[in-house]
Amino acid sequence: MNTIYTKEQANDLIKKVATMYGFPVEEGINGIFTVKYDRESWVNIRIAPRLNVGKSDIKDGKMIGIVYDLVIKAEVCRMGGDSAEELFEIANQIKRGASLVDDLQKMDISILEVHHA
């Protein structure tokens, strides 16, 4: 079920879920939080807004209430491991990342930005 939030509410939700899985967040596209990625990460999780014209409010050719659906994607971004212990750590990070993506995708998050004419 799709829920429409303010940007602040969506950011709080993203941060809460990401933290639950042990991932830090940072500000991303249009001020929307995304999972922090660095060169040591084994999984790259991206959260990006996609304009939803059908849900947006347009009056006199101007967008008054703009709705963005959040698109959550992930990829395994590097491979390797020198020991069984390291491979278990890598597998754990990938599993946590997959669970995070699954939870956020199931939430079907949208953001409403209101612009006054």
N, C-alpha and C positions, 0 to 999 in steps of 0.2 A: 504494500500500500504506500503510495507516494505521499510524503509529508513535506510541506513547504515551510522553511525556516527563514529567519533573518540570517545574515552572514555571521553575526556574533553567535547565535544559537548553533548554527552548523559547525562553526569552528570549535565551540565547546564540546559538541558531540564527537567530532573527529578526534580532538585531543584526548577525550576520555577513552574512546575505544582504542586508539593507537597506544596510549599509555598502558592500558590493560594488557596489551600484547607485547609490551616492552619496546615500543618504537617511539623515538622523539619526533616532534613535528616542527615545521617552520612555515613561515608565510610563503605562499605560492602565488599562482596566477590570480589576479584581481583581489588579492588579500585573503584568499581562501587557504586554509591550512592544508598542507600536504605532508607526507612522511619524509623526514630528513634523510637525504641520501649522501653517502660519502664513498670514497674509494675502497673502504674496508667492508662495505655492505655486500651481501650475497644476493639480496633481492631488492629490486627497485619498485616502489609502489608510488604511482602517480594519481593525484586527485585533481581533476580539471573541470572547470565549468563549461557547459555547452548550452548555448542560447536555445530556449524553447519558445518559439514564436507563438505556437498554439495556446500556450498558457499565459502568455504575456498580455498586458492590457495596452491597447493602442487606441488613442483618441486623436482625431484630426491629423492622422499620419505621424503622430509622435508617440513614442513608447513611454507610457506613464509608469506602469508596473512591469518590470522586466524579470522574467523567471529564467533561472539557469538550473539545469539538471546537472548533478555532479556525476562525472564519469570516473570510475575507479578502475585502474588497470595495474597489472604487475608483471614483472619479468624477472627471471633468474639472470643476473647480469655478469656473473663470473663463475668459473668452475675451478675445481682443484681440491687440494687437501693433502697434507703430508702424513697424516696419521688417522687412525680410526677415531680417535677423540675429536680431532678437528672436523672430520666428516660428520660426526654426530652433532657437533655445534652448528655446522652449516645446515644440515637437515632440519634442525630445530628452528633456525631462523627462517628458513623457507616455509616450514609448516606454520609458524606463527604469522608470517606474512600472508599466507594463503587464507588462514582463518580470519585475519583482519580484513582482507579484501572481501571475503564472503560475507562477513557481518555488515560491512559498509554497503555493499551492493544490495543486500536484502533490505536495508533501510530505505533505499530508493529516495535519497535526499535531493531536494530542490531548494533553491535560494531565491527569495523575492527581494528585489531592489526597487524602491519606490522613488520616482523622479517627479517632482512637482513642476507643473507647467507654468 
